[in-house]
Amino acid sequence: MFVVGLAAADRPANVVLIMADDVGYECFRPYGSRQYKTPVIDRLADTGVKFTHAFSTPLCTPTRVSLMTGKSNVRNYTDFGALLPGEYTFVDLFKSAGYKTAVAGKWQLQGSKQAPGVRPGDAGFDSCLLWNTPITERRRYWNPSLDHNGKLMKVSEDDYGPDLFANFLLDFIEEHQREPFFVYYPMALVHTPFLPTPHSKDRNSKDIQQNFEDMVAYTDAIVGRFNEALERLGLKDNTVLIFTADNGTHHHLYSRLEGRTIRGDKGSATDAGTHVPLVVNVPGMIKGGRGVDDLTDFSDFLPTFADIAGKQLPDEVKTDGRSFWPHLRGEEVEARPWHFTYYFPRPFAEEFTDPYHHPEIRFARDERYKLYGDGRLYDLVADPDEKHPMRVGDGGVAARAAGRKLQLALDQMPEHGEKIKREQWERSQGLPTPVWPAQ
C-alpha cells in the first residue's frame, strides 16, 4: 500500500471534480482509443488510477442526482431536470468539513413542470457560474448565456462558454489556495450542438464527427489547464483531481476501439450508453499507474468524498454507494459483487418514443453479465450490444451463477421509483411553474 494519508497533510485534501457531458469510455486513449487526442488525460491515467468498470445512468439528470446524493435513482429521482429539495448532497458534506465550494458549467437541476428542484443559489455552493438555469438561454458555447451567482453575465460573440467556466473555477482555486476547496465542473462539452472549438482548424465546419473529436480534444486541453494550475500553485500532491463523464456518447457518433466500431448510445441502458471514463490523480497520496477493475458507479462518489474529507456522513444519510478511496490507497478491498441501475428519465411523459423518454427499467450487472428486471440476461463480453438475450438458468456454469446472483441483487432493491405528482408540486410552491430551457 502507498499513501501519504490525510492525517499527514496540513489540511484535508482538495477535490476537483470534472465531469464531461455525453462522452463514453471509448473516446479516451487510456481505454484503448487511437482515434481521439487526449494527452493530458492519458498522463493523468498513467500517473494515477484508471477505473475500467465505471458506470453512469444513461442520461445527464439521473446521473447528476445520483452523483450528488449517493443514492440510486430508484430512491429519489423525480423528473428530468429536477433534484429533490432537501436531499443531502456532496455540497453539504464539504461545507460541513470546512471547505470552500464552487461550481461552474451545466446545472439543469432546478425543477420541471411536474417536480420541484434546486436552484443554484439554494444548493449551498459559495460561488456559481452556470448554464441551464431559469434565467439562461440555450447558448452554452459561443456567446454563451450564463448565470453568475443569480445574474446574467456579460459576454461577447467571441467568448467560449467552456473557457469562461474554467477561468471562473481557476480564479476560485487561486483565491482559496490556502484553505481546503471543492471545485465541481459539470462541463458543457461535449454535448450537442457539435460546433468548432477555439482550437479547430475550420471554425465554420459542419462535420459533426470532426467537430465532436475537436470537442473531445478541447475537453482534454481544459483538464490540462486545471492540472497545470495545481502544479503551479504547489497543490498537486494534496488535490484529488477526478475526470469522468455523465453518460455515453451521442448516437450520431461512431468511434473505433480495438477493432470494433462503437456507435454512441446515450439514453440507452447498454454499455455504449453507460460505460464512462473515470480517472483519478493525486500523486502525493496514491501510487499511480494502476487500473481498478472493480465495479464503480455514481452513487460511490459521496461516500468517497466523505473519506477524502475525513468527515463521517450523518447517521440519517443512507447511500447506495461504497467509497472507492480504499482502492486509490491501494488497500485490499473486497470486490463489489454487483451494480444496480434504475432508469426512468421522464416519468410524466405521455409517450415513450425514444431513449430520452424511456419506459421504466431496472437492471443489475457485474463485470460481464447483466440481468434486467424483466428476466433478460446478457453476456456483455460475447454480446456487448445486447442483441441476444438469455434467461436466468441459460448458458454455462458462469452464466447460470451470475443470473442467480444478479436476481438476488434485484430482489434487494425497490421494484419501482418514486414520483412527485404535479398537484403536490403546485401545492408546495403556490407559484406558477416556469418553463425551463430544453436539454
Sequence and secondary structure as in RCSB ss.txt:
>XXXX:A:sequence
MFVVGLAAADRPANVVLIMADDVGYECFRPYGSRQYKTPVIDRLADTGVKFTHAFSTPLCTPTRVSLMTGKSNVR
NYTDFGALLPGEYTFVDLFKSAGYKTAVAGKWQLQGSKQAPGVRPGDAGFDSCLLWNTPITERRRYWNPSLDHNG
KLMKVSEDDYGPDLFANFLLDFIEEHQREPFFVYYPMALVHTPFLPTPHSKDRNSKDIQQNFEDMVAYTDAIVGR
FNEALERLGLKDNTVLIFTADNGTHHHLYSRLEGRTIRGDKGSATDAGTHVPLVVNVPGMIKGGRGVDDLTDFSD
FLPTFADIAGKQLPDEVKTDGRSFWPHLRGEEVEARPWHFTYYFPRPFAEEFTDPYHHPEIRFARDERYKLYGDG
RLYDLVADPDEKHPMRVGDGGVAARAAGRKLQLALDQMPEHGEKIKREQWERSQGLPTPVWPAQ
>XXXX:A:secstr
     GGGSSS  EEEEEEESS  GGGSGGGT SSS  HHHHHHHHSSEEEEEEE  SSHHHHHHHHHH S HHH
H  STTB  TT   HHHHHHHTT EEEEEEE   BB SSSB   GGGS  SEEEEESSTT  S  SBS   EETT
EE    TT BHHHHHHHHHHHHHHHTTTS EEEEEE  TT SS    TT S TT   HHHHHHHHHHHHHHHHHH
HHHHHHHTT GGGEEEEEEESS   TT EEEETTEEEE  TTSSSHHHHB  EEEE TTTS  SEEEEEEEEGGG
HHHHHHHHHT    TT   S    HHHHHT        EEEEE S TT S   BTTB   EEEEE SSEEEETTS
EEEETTT TT  S EETT SSHHHHHHHHHHHHHHHHS SS     HHHHHHHH S        
